[in-house]
């Protein structure tokens, strides 16, 4: 009889152990499934925001092509009035744009809006150790380059998009 009791106790322990193992397996499986679902949602959100940001940046970048074309049409020269007309449109159509600048030979010559950005006038990005590498990247690749984020000369933190303009003379 005692042997039967031990055998029954062993069966009960085995059933209990199987129940505990099944509970652990279901819990871990549920956790892994939930974790995978959260990761998929994060990836979807990341994709949505990256597409939005990319679209916003592309729109802003392409608008700087208008300014580039104006400079090229005028043989590398542009007046403050011409610059302001184009820069104002770029600035007002794009939330998040803090300033539009014109930097012949890397020197900030014109800036819109001037309020809050005067301190940037006269700065040479090629002589600024914090900006030179990124500025040379735009020149060397001959294409628009986004750099930052870093502390801006006029205060705050931001990214800078540089759209290089190359003028050719009669020798090319």
N, C-alpha and C positions, 0 to 999 in steps of 0.2 A: 504494500500500500504506500509506503514511504517512497518507493521507487516510482510509482505512478505519480505521486505528488511532485517529485523532482522533475519528472518528465513533463508534466503539465506546466510547472513553473518555467522550465526551459522553453516550452512552446510559447508561453506568455511573454517571456523575455525576448524571444525571437520575433514575435509579432510586434512587440513594442519597439524593438530595434529597427525592424523594417519600416514601421510607421514613422519613426524619427528620421530615418534615412530618406524616405519618400518625401517627408515634409521639407527637409533640407534641400533635396533636389528640386522640388517645386519652387521653393523660395529662391534658390539660386537661378533657376531657369527664368522665373518671373523677373528677377532683378536684371538679368542679362537682356531679356526682351525689352524691358523698360529702358535700360541704358541705350540699347541700339535705337529705339524709337526717339529718345531724346537727342541722340547724336544725329539722326536723320533730320529732325526738326531744326537743329542748329545749322546743319549744312544747307537746308532750304533757305533759312533766314539769311545766312551768310551769302548765298548766291543772289538772293533778292537785293540785299544792300550793296553788294559789289557791283551788280548791274546798274543800280541807280547811281552810285558814285561814279562809275565809269562813264555813264551817259552825261552826268553833270559836268565832269571834267572835260570830256570830249567837246561838249557844247562851248564851254569857256575857252578851251584851247583853240577851237576853230574860229572863234570870234577874234582871237588875237591875230589870225591870218589877215583880217581886214586892215589892221594897223600895219602889219608887215607889207601888205600890198601897197598901201599908201606911201610908205617909206620908199619902197622900190620904184614906184611911179615917179617920185620926186627926186630920183637920183641919190638917195641916201639922206636927204634933208627933209625935215618936217618942222613946221612952226608949232609953237605952243598951242595956238588956236586950233590948228588941224588935229594935233594930238588930243587936245581936250574934247573936241567934237566926237572923235571915235571912242576915246577912253571912257567918256561919260556914258555912252551907250552900253559898252561892255560892263561897266560898273553897275549901272542901274538895272540891267536885265539879269543879274546874277547875284542872288543872296550868297553871302559867304566870301565874296571878293572884297578884300580890304582896300586894295589899291591896284592901279594899272600904272606901270612905269615904262619909260623909254630910256634905254641905256646905250647910247652910241659908244663904242669902244669900252663898254663895261661900266661907264659912269652914269649914275642916275641923273638925267638931265631934266626930264619932265615927269610929273607924277599927278595922278588924279585919283581921288580928291587931294588937294594940297593940304587941307586941314587935317591935322593929326599925322601927316606924313612928311612934313617939311624937313625933319631931321635926316631923312633918307637922301635928299637932294645933295649931289656932289660925291656920294659914296662910290667907290670903285670896287666892283665885286671881284675883280681879278687880283686886287691887292688886299682883300679881306681874307685872312686865313680860314675863316669859318664859312666862306662862300665860294672861294676860288675853285676848289675841286669840282663842285657842282656846276659852276658857270663854265668851266673848261669842258665838262662833259657835254653840255649843249653845243659848244663850239666844235668840238672834235667829232661829234656824231652828226653835226649839221641838222639836228632835228630837235623838236620840242622836248624839254627835259623837266621833269617834276622833281623837286628836291625838298627836303625837310622831313618832318616838322622840326623847326628850330625857333629860337627867340628872334623876333624881328627887330631891326634897328629902331623902328618907331614904337616898339613895345608890343607885348603879347606874343603869342605863339602862332605860327602859321606855316603853310607850305608855299613854295615859290615855283611858278611855272616860267620857264625861259624859252622863248621862241626866237632862235638866232636868225639874224638877217645878214646875208652876205652880198655885198655889192661888188660888181665886177667893173674893171676899167677896160680901156681899149685893148689891153693885153690879156684880158680874160680874168 
